[in-house]
Amino acid sequence: MVAHLDSVTSLAVDPNGLYLMSGSHDCSIRLWNMESKTCIQEFTAHRKKFEESIHDVAFHPTKCYIGSAGADALAKVFV
């Protein structure tokens, strides 16, 4: 597994139990395949502020959306 470079601050599992999403103070969100235990996507979503970055990540319960909230005072939705 590819590790985050700073503290992991939040985890979420998709409604089907196939994917795990992790958010970290390294400014990245990573999407993991639960079966293969591999990181399948990584992206930078928020900027650091006061040594913090991502506070929370979430999957939409019925649609293919994910969301994140960060220390930069932004909430983002990804399609």
PyMOL commands that set and color helices and strands:
alter all, ss='L'
color gray80, all
select strands_A, chain A and resi 8-13+19-24+28-33+38-44+54-59+66-70+75-78
alter strands_A, ss='S'
color yellow, strands_A
deselect
rebuild
show_as cartoon
